[in-house]
Amino acid sequence: MNVQILDPAKDDLAEGYLFYESQKTGLGHYFLDTIFAEIDTLETFAGIHPKYYPPYFQMLSDKFPFSIFYRIENDAVLVDAIIDQRRDPEWIAERLN
């Protein structure tokens, strides 16, 4: 499947990068490398994750407290959001609507 990272998710990545880079130099790059590697797995494993916020599947990051929210349309995986799971669940639900 073709994986596309949409603009709102790119903004989420930039925000996460800035946060982690401000904590320790290089950590922001590690964050991006980790999340991009996890997104790459969606080429093979898209659709196996739970849907807590339909129509979005939710894939948890292994190393950071982030979820990757994506949907499948035709033969494309569309990554709509990459959200810090420490946020208020109501905020997350509103962000995804």
The first five atom37 places (N, CA, C, CB, O) and aatype in JSON, in Angstrom:
{
  "aatype": [12, 2, 19, 5, 9, 10, 3, 14, 0, 11, 3, 3, 10, 0, 6, 7, 18, 10, 13, 18, 6, 15, 5, 11, 16, 7, 10, 7, 8, 18, 13, 10, 3, 16, 9, 13, 0, 6, 9, 3, 16, 10, 6, 16, 13, 0, 7, 9, 8, 14, 11, 18, 18, 14, 14, 18, 13, 5, 12, 10, 15, 3, 11, 13, 14, 13, 15, 9, 13, 18, 1, 9, 6, 2, 3, 0, 19, 10, 19, 3, 0, 9, 9, 3, 5, 1, 1, 3, 14, 6, 17, 9, 0, 6, 1, 10, 2],
  "atom_mask": [
    [1, 1, 1, 1, 1],
    [1, 1, 1, 1, 1],
    [1, 1, 1, 1, 1],
    [1, 1, 1, 1, 1],
    [1, 1, 1, 1, 1],
    [1, 1, 1, 1, 1],
    [1, 1, 1, 1, 1],
    [1, 1, 1, 1, 1],
    [1, 1, 1, 1, 1],
    [1, 1, 1, 1, 1],
    [1, 1, 1, 1, 1],
    [1, 1, 1, 1, 1],
    [1, 1, 1, 1, 1],
    [1, 1, 1, 1, 1],
    [1, 1, 1, 1, 1],
    [1, 1, 1, 0, 1],
    [1, 1, 1, 1, 1],
    [1, 1, 1, 1, 1],
    [1, 1, 1, 1, 1],
    [1, 1, 1, 1, 1],
    [1, 1, 1, 1, 1],
    [1, 1, 1, 1, 1],
    [1, 1, 1, 1, 1],
    [1, 1, 1, 1, 1],
    [1, 1, 1, 1, 1],
    [1, 1, 1, 0, 1],
    [1, 1, 1, 1, 1],
    [1, 1, 1, 0, 1],
    [1, 1, 1, 1, 1],
    [1, 1, 1, 1, 1],
    [1, 1, 1, 1, 1],
    [1, 1, 1, 1, 1],
    [1, 1, 1, 1, 1],
    [1, 1, 1, 1, 1],
    [1, 1, 1, 1, 1],
    [1, 1, 1, 1, 1],
    [1, 1, 1, 1, 1],
    [1, 1, 1, 1, 1],
    [1, 1, 1, 1, 1],
    [1, 1, 1, 1, 1],
    [1, 1, 1, 1, 1],
    [1, 1, 1, 1, 1],
    [1, 1, 1, 1, 1],
    [1, 1, 1, 1, 1],
    [1, 1, 1, 1, 1],
    [1, 1, 1, 1, 1],
    [1, 1, 1, 0, 1],
    [1, 1, 1, 1, 1],
    [1, 1, 1, 1, 1],
    [1, 1, 1, 1, 1],
    [1, 1, 1, 1, 1],
    [1, 1, 1, 1, 1],
    [1, 1, 1, 1, 1],
    [1, 1, 1, 1, 1],
    [1, 1, 1, 1, 1],
    [1, 1, 1, 1, 1],
    [1, 1, 1, 1, 1],
    [1, 1, 1, 1, 1],
    [1, 1, 1, 1, 1],
    [1, 1, 1, 1, 1],
    [1, 1, 1, 1, 1],
    [1, 1, 1, 1, 1],
    [1, 1, 1, 1, 1],
    [1, 1, 1, 1, 1],
    [1, 1, 1, 1, 1],
    [1, 1, 1, 1, 1],
    [1, 1, 1, 1, 1],
    [1, 1, 1, 1, 1],
    [1, 1, 1, 1, 1],
    [1, 1, 1, 1, 1],
    [1, 1, 1, 1, 1],
    [1, 1, 1, 1, 1],
    [1, 1, 1, 1, 1],
    [1, 1, 1, 1, 1],
    [1, 1, 1, 1, 1],
    [1, 1, 1, 1, 1],
    [1, 1, 1, 1, 1],
    [1, 1, 1, 1, 1],
    [1, 1, 1, 1, 1],
    [1, 1, 1, 1, 1],
    [1, 1, 1, 1, 1],
    [1, 1, 1, 1, 1],
    [1, 1, 1, 1, 1],
    [1, 1, 1, 1, 1],
    [1, 1, 1, 1, 1],
    [1, 1, 1, 1, 1],
    [1, 1, 1, 1, 1],
    [1, 1, 1, 1, 1],
    [1, 1, 1, 1, 1],
    [1, 1, 1, 1, 1],
    [1, 1, 1, 1, 1],
    [1, 1, 1, 1, 1],
    [1, 1, 1, 1, 1],
    [1, 1, 1, 1, 1],
    [1, 1, 1, 1, 1],
    [1, 1, 1, 1, 1],
    [1, 1, 1, 1, 1]
  ],
  "atom_positions": [
    [[0.84, -1.19, 0.0], [0.0, 0.0, 0.0], [0.88, 1.25, 0.0], [-0.95, 0.0, 1.22], [1.99, 1.26, 0.53]],
    [[0.35, 2.27, -0.59], [1.02, 3.56, -0.63], [0.69, 4.33, 0.65], [0.6, 4.37, -1.9], [-0.48, 4.53, 0.97]],
    [[1.71, 4.76, 1.39], [1.51, 5.49, 2.63], [1.76, 6.97, 2.38], [2.44, 4.95, 3.76], [2.79, 7.36, 1.82]],
    [[0.8, 7.8, 2.81], [0.91, 9.25, 2.66], [0.76, 9.91, 4.03], [-0.15, 9.8, 1.66], [-0.17, 9.61, 4.77]],
    [[1.67, 10.8, 4.34], [1.57, 11.57, 5.58], [0.94, 12.91, 5.2], [2.99, 11.77, 6.27], [1.52, 13.7, 4.45]],
    [[-0.25, 13.16, 5.72], [-0.99, 14.38, 5.38], [-0.46, 15.57, 6.18], [-2.5, 14.19, 5.65], [0.22, 15.4, 7.19]],
    [[-0.77, 16.77, 5.71], [-0.23, 17.99, 6.31], [-0.47, 18.12, 7.81], [-0.82, 19.18, 5.64], [0.46, 18.5, 8.53]],
    [[-1.67, 17.81, 8.33], [-1.84, 17.92, 9.78], [-0.89, 16.99, 10.55], [-3.28, 17.59, 10.16], [-0.41, 17.36, 11.63]],
    [[-0.61, 15.82, 10.02], [0.32, 14.89, 10.67], [1.75, 15.42, 10.57], [0.22, 13.49, 10.03], [2.54, 15.24, 11.5]],
    [[2.08, 16.06, 9.47], [3.41, 16.68, 9.34], [3.59, 17.76, 10.39], [3.61, 17.27, 7.92], [4.66, 17.91, 10.97]],
    [[2.52, 18.53, 10.63], [2.57, 19.55, 11.68], [2.78, 18.91, 13.05], [1.28, 20.4, 11.68], [3.53, 19.42, 13.88]],
    [[2.11, 17.78, 13.29], [2.29, 17.05, 14.55], [3.74, 16.59, 14.7], [1.35, 15.83, 14.61], [4.31, 16.68, 15.79]],
    [[4.34, 16.11, 13.62], [5.73, 15.67, 13.65], [6.67, 16.83, 13.98], [6.13, 15.04, 12.31], [7.6, 16.68, 14.78]],
    [[6.42, 17.98, 13.38], [7.26, 19.15, 13.65], [7.14, 19.56, 15.11], [6.86, 20.32, 12.73], [8.14, 19.91, 15.73]],
    [[5.94, 19.53, 15.65], [5.72, 19.88, 17.06], [6.45, 18.9, 17.98], [4.22, 19.91, 17.39], [7.11, 19.31, 18.93]],
    [[6.33, 17.61, 17.68], [7.03, 16.59, 18.48], [8.53, 16.74, 18.39], [0.0, 0.0, 0.0], [9.23, 16.62, 19.4]],
    [[9.03, 17.0, 17.19], [10.46, 17.22, 17.01], [10.96, 18.37, 17.88], [10.78, 17.5, 15.53], [11.94, 18.22, 18.6]],
    [[10.28, 19.5, 17.82], [10.7, 20.67, 18.59], [10.67, 20.4, 20.09], [9.81, 21.87, 18.27], [11.56, 20.82, 20.82]],
    [[9.64, 19.69, 20.54], [9.55, 19.36, 21.97], [10.74, 18.51, 22.39], [8.23, 18.63, 22.27], [11.43, 18.84, 23.36]],
    [[10.99, 17.41, 21.69], [12.07, 16.51, 22.1], [13.45, 17.12, 21.9], [11.97, 15.2, 21.34], [14.36, 16.87, 22.69]],
    [[13.61, 17.91, 20.85], [14.9, 18.54, 20.62], [15.2, 19.56, 21.72], [14.93, 19.22, 19.23], [16.36, 19.78, 22.06]],
    [[14.15, 20.19, 22.27], [14.36, 21.14, 23.37], [14.73, 20.43, 24.67], [13.09, 21.99, 23.58], [15.32, 21.04, 25.57]],
    [[14.39, 19.15, 24.77], [14.74, 18.38, 25.96], [16.21, 17.96, 25.94], [13.85, 17.14, 26.07], [16.89, 18.01, 26.96]],
    [[16.68, 17.55, 24.74], [18.07, 17.11, 24.59], [18.42, 17.15, 23.1], [18.28, 15.68, 25.18], [17.67, 16.64, 22.27]],
    [[19.54, 17.74, 22.78], [19.98, 17.83, 21.4], [20.1, 16.43, 20.8], [21.33, 18.58, 21.3], [20.73, 15.55, 21.37]],
    [[19.48, 16.25, 19.64], [19.5, 14.97, 18.95], [18.28, 14.12, 19.22], [0.0, 0.0, 0.0], [17.97, 13.23, 18.43]],
    [[17.6, 14.36, 20.32], [16.42, 13.56, 20.66], [15.29, 13.8, 19.67], [15.95, 13.87, 22.08], [14.51, 12.89, 19.38]],
    [[15.18, 15.0, 19.15], [14.16, 15.3, 18.15], [14.38, 14.49, 16.88], [0.0, 0.0, 0.0], [13.43, 14.0, 16.28]],
    [[15.64, 14.35, 16.48], [15.96, 13.54, 15.29], [15.63, 12.06, 15.55], [17.45, 13.69, 14.91], [15.11, 11.37, 14.67]],
    [[15.93, 11.6, 16.75], [15.62, 10.22, 17.1], [14.1, 9.99, 17.08], [16.19, 9.87, 18.5], [13.63, 8.96, 16.61]],
    [[13.36, 10.97, 17.57], [11.89, 10.91, 17.53], [11.41, 10.74, 16.09], [11.28, 12.18, 18.17], [10.61, 9.86, 15.8]],
    [[11.9, 11.61, 15.2], [11.47, 11.53, 13.8], [11.86, 10.2, 13.16], [12.07, 12.67, 13.0], [11.05, 9.57, 12.48]],
    [[13.1, 9.76, 13.39], [13.55, 8.48, 12.83], [12.65, 7.34, 13.29], [15.01, 8.2, 13.22], [12.28, 6.47, 12.5]],
    [[12.32, 7.35, 14.58], [11.48, 6.29, 15.14], [10.08, 6.31, 14.54], [11.39, 6.44, 16.66], [9.57, 5.27, 14.1]],
    [[9.45, 7.47, 14.51], [8.09, 7.57, 14.0], [8.03, 7.24, 12.51], [7.53, 8.98, 14.24], [7.12, 6.54, 12.07]],
    [[9.0, 7.72, 11.73], [9.01, 7.4, 10.3], [9.19, 5.9, 10.07], [10.13, 8.17, 9.58], [8.56, 5.33, 9.19]],
    [[10.03, 5.26, 10.86], [10.21, 3.8, 10.73], [8.92, 3.08, 11.04], [11.33, 3.3, 11.66], [8.57, 2.1, 10.38]],
    [[8.19, 3.55, 12.06], [6.92, 2.93, 12.4], [5.87, 3.16, 11.31], [6.41, 3.47, 13.74], [5.08, 2.27, 11.0]],
    [[5.87, 4.35, 10.74], [4.94, 4.63, 9.64], [5.26, 3.74, 8.45], [5.02, 6.13, 9.24], [4.34, 3.27, 7.76]],
    [[6.53, 3.5, 8.19], [6.92, 2.62, 7.07], [6.32, 1.23, 7.21], [8.45, 2.52, 6.99], [6.04, 0.58, 6.2]],
    [[6.13, 0.75, 8.44], [5.56, -0.6, 8.62], [4.11, -0.67, 8.15], [5.65, -1.02, 10.08], [3.58, -1.77, 7.94]],
    [[3.46, 0.48, 7.99], [2.07, 0.48, 7.55], [1.93, -0.01, 6.12], [1.49, 1.87, 7.68], [0.84, -0.43, 5.71]],
    [[3.0, 0.03, 5.34], [2.94, -0.53, 3.98], [2.52, -1.99, 4.03], [4.31, -0.39, 3.28], [1.83, -2.47, 3.13]],
    [[2.93, -2.68, 5.08], [2.63, -4.11, 5.22], [1.51, -4.39, 6.21], [3.88, -4.86, 5.65], [0.68, -5.27, 5.98]],
    [[1.47, -3.63, 7.29], [0.58, -3.98, 8.4], [-0.63, -3.05, 8.59], [1.36, -3.99, 9.65], [-1.31, -3.14, 9.61]],
    [[-0.9, -2.19, 7.64], [-2.06, -1.29, 7.77], [-3.34, -2.1, 7.91], [-2.15, -0.34, 6.56], [-3.56, -3.07, 7.18]],
    [[-4.17, -1.68, 8.85], [-5.47, -2.3, 9.05], [-5.53, -3.29, 10.19], [0.0, 0.0, 0.0], [-6.61, -3.78, 10.52]],
    [[-4.38, -3.59, 10.82], [-4.4, -4.56, 11.92], [-4.59, -3.9, 13.28], [-3.12, -5.37, 11.92], [-4.76, -4.58, 14.29]],
    [[-4.55, -2.59, 13.32], [-4.62, -1.86, 14.58], [-6.08, -1.57, 14.95], [-3.83, -0.55, 14.48], [-6.95, -1.55, 14.09]],
    [[-6.33, -1.35, 16.24], [-7.71, -1.08, 16.67], [-8.2, 0.28, 16.19], [-7.81, -1.16, 18.2], [-7.42, 1.17, 15.86]],
    [[-9.52, 0.41, 16.15], [-10.19, 1.66, 15.8], [-10.9, 2.19, 17.04], [-11.2, 1.45, 14.61], [-12.07, 1.87, 17.27]],
    [[-10.21, 3.01, 17.82], [-10.84, 3.63, 18.99], [-11.57, 4.91, 18.6], [-9.8, 3.93, 20.07], [-12.49, 5.34, 19.29]],
    [[-11.15, 5.51, 17.5], [-11.76, 6.73, 16.99], [-12.09, 6.52, 15.51], [-10.8, 7.98, 17.19], [-11.4, 7.06, 14.64]],
    [[-13.13, 5.72, 15.2], [-13.45, 5.45, 13.8], [-13.63, 6.75, 13.02], [-14.72, 4.6, 13.7], [-14.2, 7.71, 13.55]],
    [[-13.15, 6.81, 11.81], [-12.64, 5.73, 10.96], [-11.14, 5.49, 11.1], [-12.95, 6.04, 9.53], [-10.55, 4.81, 10.26]],
    [[-10.52, 6.03, 12.15], [-9.07, 5.96, 12.27], [-8.61, 4.7, 12.99], [-8.55, 7.17, 12.99], [-9.14, 4.33, 14.04]],
    [[-7.61, 4.07, 12.41], [-6.87, 3.03, 13.11], [-5.84, 3.74, 13.98], [-6.18, 2.01, 12.1], [-5.37, 4.82, 13.64]],
    [[-5.5, 3.13, 15.11], [-4.56, 3.74, 16.04], [-3.38, 2.8, 16.27], [-5.24, 4.09, 17.38], [-3.53, 1.72, 16.84]],
    [[-2.2, 3.22, 15.81], [-0.97, 2.46, 16.03], [-0.14, 3.18, 17.09], [-0.17, 2.29, 14.7], [0.17, 4.36, 16.95]],
    [[0.21, 2.46, 18.15], [1.02, 3.03, 19.21], [2.5, 2.97, 18.84], [0.76, 2.31, 20.54], [2.96, 1.97, 18.29]],
    [[3.22, 4.03, 19.16], [4.66, 4.03, 18.97], [5.29, 3.15, 20.05], [5.24, 5.47, 19.03], [4.82, 3.11, 21.18]],
    [[6.36, 2.46, 19.69], [7.05, 1.6, 20.65], [7.94, 2.37, 21.6], [7.87, 0.57, 19.91], [8.13, 1.94, 22.74]],
    [[8.48, 3.5, 21.18], [9.48, 4.21, 21.98], [9.04, 5.55, 22.54], [10.68, 4.41, 21.17], [9.67, 6.07, 23.47]],
    [[7.99, 6.11, 22.0], [7.5, 7.41, 22.45], [6.01, 7.31, 22.78], [7.76, 8.51, 21.36], [5.33, 6.45, 22.23]],
    [[5.5, 8.18, 23.66], [4.08, 8.11, 24.03], [3.17, 8.76, 22.98], [3.86, 8.78, 25.38], [2.37, 9.65, 23.28]],
    [[3.31, 8.3, 21.75], [2.56, 8.85, 20.63], [1.77, 7.76, 19.93], [3.5, 9.54, 19.63], [2.16, 6.59, 19.93]],
    [[0.65, 8.16, 19.35], [-0.14, 7.28, 18.5], [-0.17, 7.85, 17.1], [-1.57, 7.1, 19.05], [-0.21, 9.07, 16.89]],
    [[-0.14, 6.94, 16.14], [-0.24, 7.3, 14.74], [-1.66, 6.93, 14.31], [0.86, 6.57, 13.85], [-2.04, 5.76, 14.34]],
    [[-2.43, 7.92, 13.92], [-3.81, 7.71, 13.5], [-3.86, 7.75, 11.98], [-4.76, 8.78, 14.13], [-3.43, 8.71, 11.35]],
    [[-4.41, 6.68, 11.41], [-4.46, 6.57, 9.96], [-5.78, 5.95, 9.52], [-3.28, 5.75, 9.43], [-6.49, 5.33, 10.31]],
    [[-6.08, 6.14, 8.23], [-7.24, 5.51, 7.64], [-6.81, 4.92, 6.3], [-8.42, 6.53, 7.46], [-5.78, 5.29, 5.74]],
    [[-7.61, 4.02, 5.82], [-7.31, 3.37, 4.55], [-8.39, 3.75, 3.54], [-7.23, 1.82, 4.71], [-9.58, 3.57, 3.79]],
    [[-7.96, 4.28, 2.42], [-8.88, 4.63, 1.32], [-8.31, 4.04, 0.04], [-9.07, 6.19, 1.19], [-7.2, 4.36, -0.38]],
    [[-9.1, 3.18, -0.58], [-8.67, 2.47, -1.79], [-7.38, 1.72, -1.46], [-8.47, 3.46, -2.99], [-7.37, 0.87, -0.57]],
    [[-6.3, 2.0, -2.15], [-5.02, 1.33, -1.88], [-4.04, 2.26, -1.18], [-4.41, 0.82, -3.17], [-2.83, 2.07, -1.29]],
    [[-4.54, 3.25, -0.47], [-3.67, 4.22, 0.19], [-3.9, 4.21, 1.7], [-3.9, 5.62, -0.38], [-5.02, 4.07, 2.18]],
    [[-2.81, 4.37, 2.42], [-2.85, 4.57, 3.86], [-2.61, 6.05, 4.08], [-1.78, 3.67, 4.62], [-1.56, 6.58, 3.7]],
    [[-3.57, 6.72, 4.7], [-3.48, 8.16, 4.93], [-3.26, 8.42, 6.41], [-4.76, 8.88, 4.44], [-4.13, 8.17, 7.23]],
    [[-2.08, 8.93, 6.74], [-1.74, 9.25, 8.13], [-2.25, 10.66, 8.38], [-0.18, 9.14, 8.4], [-1.74, 11.64, 7.82]],
    [[-3.26, 10.76, 9.25], [-3.92, 12.04, 9.51], [-3.38, 12.76, 10.74], [-5.39, 11.82, 9.68], [-3.42, 13.99, 10.8]],
    [[-2.88, 12.01, 11.71], [-2.45, 12.64, 12.95], [-1.42, 11.76, 13.65], [-3.66, 12.89, 13.88], [-1.44, 10.53, 13.55]],
    [[-0.52, 12.43, 14.35], [0.47, 11.76, 15.2], [0.42, 12.51, 16.52], [1.95, 11.76, 14.54], [0.97, 13.6, 16.66]],
    [[-0.25, 11.91, 17.5], [-0.66, 12.65, 18.69], [-0.02, 12.07, 19.95], [-2.17, 12.63, 18.83], [0.06, 10.86, 20.12]],
    [[0.43, 12.98, 20.8], [0.96, 12.62, 22.11], [-0.18, 12.05, 22.96], [1.63, 13.86, 22.82], [-1.2, 12.71, 23.16]],
    [[-0.01, 10.84, 23.43], [-1.06, 10.16, 24.19], [-1.24, 10.71, 25.6], [-0.76, 8.68, 24.26], [-2.16, 10.3, 26.32]],
    [[-0.4, 11.62, 26.0], [-0.56, 12.24, 27.32], [-1.59, 13.36, 27.29], [0.78, 12.78, 27.83], [-1.91, 13.95, 28.33]],
    [[-2.11, 13.66, 26.13], [-3.15, 14.7, 25.99], [-4.49, 14.17, 26.52], [-3.3, 15.14, 24.52], [-4.72, 12.97, 26.62]],
    [[-5.34, 15.1, 26.84], [-6.69, 14.79, 27.3], [-7.42, 14.01, 26.2], [-7.47, 16.09, 27.67], [-7.43, 14.44, 25.04]],
    [[-8.04, 12.87, 26.54], [-8.76, 12.09, 25.52], [-9.84, 12.88, 24.79], [-9.4, 10.88, 26.17], [-10.1, 12.63, 23.61]],
    [[-10.46, 13.83, 25.46], [-11.46, 14.67, 24.79], [-10.8, 15.54, 23.73], [-12.2, 15.54, 25.81], [-11.38, 15.76, 22.67]],
    [[-9.6, 16.04, 24.03], [-8.87, 16.84, 23.06], [-8.51, 15.99, 21.85], [-7.59, 17.44, 23.7], [-8.62, 16.45, 20.71]],
    [[-8.09, 14.76, 22.09], [-7.74, 13.86, 20.99], [-8.96, 13.59, 20.11], [-7.17, 12.52, 21.54], [-8.88, 13.66, 18.88]],
    [[-10.1, 13.3, 20.74], [-11.32, 13.03, 19.98], [-11.71, 14.25, 19.14], [-12.48, 12.64, 20.94], [-12.1, 14.11, 17.98]],
    [[-11.61, 15.43, 19.72], [-11.95, 16.65, 18.99], [-10.98, 16.89, 17.84], [-11.95, 17.86, 19.94], [-11.39, 17.3, 16.75]],
    [[-9.71, 16.62, 18.08], [-8.69, 16.81, 17.04], [-8.94, 15.9, 15.84], [-7.28, 16.54, 17.61], [-8.71, 16.28, 14.69]],
    [[-9.43, 14.69, 16.11], [-9.67, 13.72, 15.04], [-10.98, 13.95, 14.31], [-9.64, 12.34, 15.6], [-11.2, 13.39, 13.24]],
    [[-11.86, 14.76, 14.89], [-13.15, 15.03, 14.22], [-13.02, 16.14, 13.28], [-14.24, 15.33, 15.21], [-13.99, 16.51, 12.63]]
  ]
}
